[in-house]
Amino acid sequence: MIHLNWAERETIKKVKCVHTNAKKYMVENVLSPGKEYEVKNETEEFYFVVDNRGKVSGFYKEYFEVM
């Protein structure tokens, strides 16, 4: 149940959003191109970051570049 305390966990690294051109989801509502985000957890396919709403959400790695 790691997801219950992600917001309080230590930041793993920072990533920068490079685009919000999602094929299927409305990513532009919660991410801003050029903005840096704190990564709280990472899988092979996703970064779990603190988004513009202040919530931890999972996004494909293709939207980001590592700082």
Backbone as JSON, one array per atom type, in Angstrom:
{
  "sequence": "MIHLNWAERETIKKVKCVHTNAKKYMVENVLSPGKEYEVKNETEEFYFVVDNRGKVSGFYKEYFEVM",
  "N": [[0.83, -1.18, 0.0], [1.91, 1.2, -0.81], [1.14, 3.47, -2.18], [-0.43, 5.03, -0.53], [1.06, 6.83, 0.99], [2.63, 8.37, -0.74], [2.79, 11.16, -1.26], [4.08, 12.19, 0.95], [6.53, 11.0, 0.85], [10.09, 10.82, 0.21], [11.58, 12.71, -2.42], [12.55, 11.18, -5.41], [13.84, 11.98, -7.78], [14.04, 14.78, -10.08], [12.06, 15.73, -12.84], [11.5, 17.13, -16.09], [8.73, 18.4, -17.78], [8.17, 17.84, -21.16], [6.27, 17.8, -23.17], [2.68, 17.76, -23.71], [1.17, 16.23, -25.36], [-0.96, 14.06, -25.5], [-2.26, 10.93, -26.58], [-4.55, 9.68, -25.74], [-5.43, 10.56, -23.21], [-6.28, 13.45, -21.12], [-3.86, 15.13, -20.54], [-2.88, 17.71, -20.54], [-4.34, 19.16, -18.71], [-3.27, 18.75, -16.19], [-0.5, 18.81, -16.3], [2.26, 20.93, -17.2], [4.06, 22.03, -19.96], [7.58, 22.47, -19.82], [7.72, 22.84, -17.1], [9.1, 21.76, -13.96], [8.89, 18.66, -12.2], [8.44, 16.73, -9.21], [9.53, 13.46, -8.72], [8.0, 10.8, -7.21], [7.75, 8.09, -7.24], [8.72, 5.4, -9.4], [8.23, 3.38, -12.26], [8.84, 0.89, -14.77], [7.51, 1.94, -16.97], [6.17, 4.27, -16.16], [6.22, 7.53, -14.52], [5.56, 8.63, -11.29], [4.39, 11.51, -10.26], [4.18, 14.69, -8.51], [1.56, 16.46, -9.48], [0.09, 19.4, -11.17], [-2.15, 19.84, -9.62], [-1.36, 19.22, -7.13], [-1.46, 16.62, -6.38], [-0.37, 13.19, -6.32], [0.23, 11.56, -9.26], [0.25, 9.17, -11.95], [2.17, 9.12, -14.91], [3.02, 8.53, -18.35], [6.43, 8.0, -19.22], [7.25, 9.27, -21.5], [6.43, 11.92, -21.59], [8.29, 13.41, -20.27], [11.63, 14.65, -19.49], [14.7, 13.72, -18.0], [16.21, 15.59, -15.46]],
  "CA": [[0.0, 0.0, 0.0], [2.87, 2.3, -0.93], [0.48, 4.65, -2.76], [-1.12, 5.81, 0.5], [1.91, 7.87, 1.56], [3.54, 8.9, -1.75], [2.94, 12.61, -1.16], [5.01, 12.48, 2.04], [7.8, 10.3, 0.62], [11.23, 11.58, -0.31], [11.62, 12.84, -3.88], [13.59, 10.34, -6.01], [14.54, 12.86, -8.72], [13.17, 15.76, -10.72], [11.95, 15.6, -14.29], [10.91, 18.3, -16.74], [7.71, 18.05, -18.78], [8.56, 18.34, -22.48], [5.06, 17.99, -23.98], [1.45, 17.2, -23.16], [0.44, 15.72, -26.52], [-1.4, 12.71, -25.19], [-3.13, 10.33, -27.59], [-5.78, 9.14, -25.18], [-5.84, 11.21, -21.95], [-6.19, 14.91, -21.09], [-2.69, 15.41, -19.72], [-2.65, 19.15, -20.47], [-5.06, 19.71, -17.56], [-2.53, 18.53, -14.95], [0.93, 19.02, -16.53], [2.6, 22.11, -17.99], [5.36, 21.9, -20.61], [8.63, 23.33, -19.31], [7.71, 22.85, -15.64], [9.76, 20.64, -13.29], [8.03, 17.9, -11.3], [9.12, 15.82, -8.29], [9.18, 12.06, -8.91], [7.84, 10.13, -5.92], [7.93, 6.66, -7.51], [9.0, 5.16, -10.82], [8.18, 2.02, -12.75], [9.46, 0.78, -16.08], [6.75, 2.7, -17.96], [5.55, 5.48, -15.62], [6.69, 8.33, -13.39], [4.5, 9.1, -10.4], [4.84, 12.85, -9.92], [3.22, 15.62, -7.91], [1.11, 17.25, -10.63], [-0.31, 20.79, -10.93], [-3.2, 19.86, -8.6], [-0.76, 18.88, -5.85], [-1.7, 15.2, -6.12], [0.55, 12.27, -6.98], [-0.42, 10.89, -10.38], [1.16, 8.44, -12.82], [2.19, 9.55, -16.3], [4.03, 7.88, -19.17], [7.74, 8.66, -19.2], [7.46, 10.01, -22.75], [6.11, 13.33, -21.38], [9.31, 14.03, -19.44], [13.07, 14.4, -19.64], [15.35, 13.71, -16.69], [17.02, 16.8, -15.21]],
  "C": [[0.88, 1.25, 0.0], [2.2, 3.59, -1.41], [-0.19, 5.53, -1.72], [-0.27, 6.93, 1.08], [2.92, 8.44, 0.55], [3.79, 10.38, -1.59], [3.97, 12.99, -0.1], [6.39, 11.86, 1.83], [8.86, 11.24, 0.07], [11.19, 11.58, -1.83], [12.8, 12.03, -4.41], [14.48, 11.19, -6.92], [13.55, 13.86, -9.26], [13.21, 15.53, -12.22], [11.27, 16.86, -14.83], [9.92, 17.83, -17.79], [8.11, 18.66, -20.12], [7.36, 18.52, -23.41], [3.86, 17.38, -23.26], [0.56, 16.68, -24.28], [0.05, 14.27, -26.31], [-2.36, 12.21, -26.27], [-4.51, 10.02, -27.03], [-6.31, 9.93, -23.98], [-5.66, 12.72, -22.03], [-5.08, 15.33, -20.13], [-2.47, 16.91, -19.55], [-3.38, 19.82, -19.31], [-4.25, 19.64, -16.26], [-1.01, 18.67, -15.08], [1.12, 20.27, -17.38], [3.96, 21.91, -18.63], [6.35, 22.92, -20.07], [8.71, 23.37, -17.79], [8.41, 21.6, -15.09], [8.8, 19.99, -12.3], [8.88, 16.96, -10.45], [8.62, 14.4, -8.51], [9.15, 11.39, -7.54], [8.01, 8.61, -6.05], [8.1, 6.5, -9.01], [8.84, 3.69, -11.12], [8.86, 2.01, -14.12], [8.81, 1.71, -17.1], [6.27, 4.08, -17.48], [6.43, 6.21, -14.61], [5.46, 8.7, -12.58], [4.99, 10.41, -9.81], [3.75, 13.62, -9.2], [2.81, 16.57, -9.03], [0.67, 18.65, -10.23], [-1.41, 20.91, -9.88], [-2.65, 19.6, -7.21], [-0.96, 17.43, -5.46], [-0.65, 14.36, -6.84], [-0.22, 11.48, -8.03], [0.63, 10.24, -11.25], [1.02, 8.89, -14.27], [3.26, 8.76, -17.05], [5.32, 8.69, -19.16], [7.99, 9.51, -20.44], [7.16, 11.51, -22.61], [7.23, 14.1, -20.71], [10.72, 13.79, -19.95], [13.68, 14.53, -18.26], [16.25, 14.94, -16.59], [18.44, 16.42, -14.91]]
}
